[in-house]
Amino acid sequence: MSRRTIIIVILLALISLGVIIAGQVFWVRKAYGIQERQFNEHVMFALTAVVDEILVMNNDSSVTEPVLQKESNFFVANINDTPSPYLLETLLKEQFERYNLKEDFEYGIYDCFTDSIVFGSRVNFDTLDNEVRAEATQIKAKFEPDGHYFGVLFPNKTATILKQLDFWMYSSFVIFLIIIFFSYTIFVILKHKRLSEVKSDFINNMTHELKTPISTISLSAEALSNPNIIYQPERFQQYISIIKNENQRLRSQVDKVLQIATLTPKKVSVKMEEIDIHEIILKATETFSVNVAEDGGALNTSLNATRSVILGDLVHITNVIYNLLDNARKYTEDAPIISIESYNDKDRLVVKVKDNGVGINQSHLGMIFDKFYRVPTGNLHNVKGFGLGLFYVDTIMKAHKAKISVESRVGKGSTFTLEFKLA
């Protein structure tokens, strides 16, 4: 399946999921609104019935707008006198049970003569307790300064309504699971596609790297099969030498692939000792400066770190520096201009290797440290390799509990940053 087809399938699937999620949100909100309106209506009916009973008991006249909803979960009932807490709580429980509102609530009684909440309490339907006790509540606001009222607050109103939406909560949970499985499936597809591309690129690189020595060995063997070659001892020895050298080259390449391919941070054997990064850099630049100069370029150092000693493996850290310098030299179309700088950042040593090479596209930056991965160049194989150099560098850095990062722009070059803990 081509990349374009995969992208189209993913986009269509995402659009479908988006429509499903939008529809689910719409219906959940609508169902919540219906349940909330039903809850509010039942509370209004129940409180109106309580007010009517209190007015009848006190032989009082009716009250205009006996019940008002001040907030989403707070209701106020206007009355002509301060009711008894025991009477009020008993009536509230009876009416709430009548309208199937067995939810915890708080109530407070306001007295306009004292201009304060004279009594407040919390009621829990799950507790079989008929004792009426004064308790601290959230009902502190004053709404009707010229009259008496009592207020009722439902602190768990939202949770109560959500409990009644069990079907919608279940369906939302199922959709959530579908989204997780879909995301995982997309991740697996993309990973498989990426591995397939890496595998194809590795096979192409391997074929290209092995084709030359195999062809050379084949030609030499064909020449040696000529019976007359025994009369030309110099040419005979020359072909034997070519076969031995190319065979050694093949073995070296295969061994290198096998050794690094099985490499992981846990399997790396590192011999920790105090090493000076500056000494390694100076030796490496001394080696590479000759080749860089032959290419018409320059290799500059700016070692500003006052503390450059770390705990590490001398061989592996040296290989890390050599690998980065080698890449900086190889992946450039112009005369290579390479710079290495070091500095201290608190308790860390920072080393930067900067070049003016071809750069790396942002879409490939996250994969350049993967095993066998090489930035795609089509059928062009102007730079040899199997995609193991940066994988080795990253593995060694992880084995040292150090950090490597890269910044790059196509056509502008790359900067690799190494961060080590100081010894």
Secondary structure as the mmCIF struct_conf table of DSSP 4:
data_model
#
loop_
_struct_conf.conf_type_id
_struct_conf.id
_struct_conf.beg_label_comp_id
_struct_conf.beg_label_asym_id
_struct_conf.beg_label_seq_id
_struct_conf.end_label_comp_id
_struct_conf.end_label_asym_id
_struct_conf.end_label_seq_id
HELX_RH_AL_P HELX_RH_AL_P1 ARG A 3 MET A 57
TURN_TY1_P TURN_TY1_P1 ASN A 58 ASN A 59
HELX_LH_PP_P HELX_LH_PP_P1 ASP A 60 SER A 62
BEND BEND1 THR A 64 GLU A 65
STRN STRN1 VAL A 67 GLU A 71
TURN_TY1_P TURN_TY1_P2 SER A 72 ASN A 73
STRN STRN2 PHE A 74 ILE A 79
BEND BEND2 ASN A 80 ASP A 81
HELX_LH_PP_P HELX_LH_PP_P2 THR A 82 SER A 84
HELX_RH_AL_P HELX_RH_AL_P2 PRO A 85 ARG A 98
TURN_TY1_P TURN_TY1_P3 TYR A 99 ASN A 100
STRN STRN3 PHE A 105 ASP A 111
TURN_TY1_P TURN_TY1_P4 CYS A 112 ASP A 115
STRN STRN4 SER A 116 VAL A 123
TURN_TY1_P TURN_TY1_P5 PHE A 125 ASP A 126
BEND BEND3 THR A 127 THR A 127
BEND BEND4 GLN A 138 GLN A 138
TURN_TY1_P TURN_TY1_P6 PRO A 145 ASP A 146
BEND BEND5 GLY A 147 GLY A 147
STRN STRN5 HIS A 148 LEU A 153
TURN_TY1_P TURN_TY1_P7 PRO A 155 ASN A 156
HELX_RH_AL_P HELX_RH_AL_P3 LYS A 157 LYS A 163
TURN_TY1_P TURN_TY1_P8 GLN A 164 LEU A 165
HELX_RH_AL_P HELX_RH_AL_P4 ASP A 166 LEU A 224
TURN_TY1_P TURN_TY1_P9 SER A 225 SER A 225
BEND BEND6 ASN A 226 ASN A 226
HELX_RH_3T_P HELX_RH_3T_P1 PRO A 227 TYR A 231
HELX_RH_AL_P HELX_RH_AL_P5 PRO A 233 ALA A 261
TURN_TY1_P TURN_TY1_P10 THR A 262 THR A 262
TURN_TY1_P TURN_TY1_P11 PRO A 265 LYS A 267
STRN STRN6 GLU A 273 ASP A 276
HELX_RH_AL_P HELX_RH_AL_P6 ILE A 277 GLU A 294
TURN_TY1_P TURN_TY1_P12 ASP A 295 GLY A 296
STRN STRN7 ALA A 298 LEU A 303
BEND BEND7 THR A 306 THR A 306
STRN STRN8 VAL A 309 GLY A 312
HELX_RH_AL_P HELX_RH_AL_P7 LEU A 314 LYS A 330
BEND BEND8 TYR A 331 TYR A 331
BEND BEND9 GLU A 333 ALA A 335
STRN STRN9 ILE A 337 ASP A 345
TURN_TY1_P TURN_TY1_P13 LYS A 346 ASP A 347
STRN STRN10 ARG A 348 LYS A 354
BEND BEND10 GLY A 357 GLY A 357
HELX_RH_AL_P HELX_RH_AL_P8 GLN A 362 LEU A 365
TURN_TY1_P TURN_TY1_P14 GLY A 366 PHE A 369
BEND BEND11 ASP A 370 ASP A 370
TURN_TY1_P TURN_TY1_P15 LYS A 371 PHE A 372
TURN_TY1_P TURN_TY1_P16 GLY A 378 ASN A 379
BEND BEND12 VAL A 383 VAL A 383
BEND BEND13 GLY A 387 GLY A 387
HELX_RH_AL_P HELX_RH_AL_P9 GLY A 389 ALA A 399
TURN_TY1_P TURN_TY1_P17 HIS A 400 LYS A 401
STRN STRN11 LYS A 403 ARG A 409
TURN_TY1_P TURN_TY1_P18 VAL A 410 LYS A 412
STRN STRN12 GLY A 413 LYS A 421
STRN STRN13 LEU A 422 LEU A 422
#
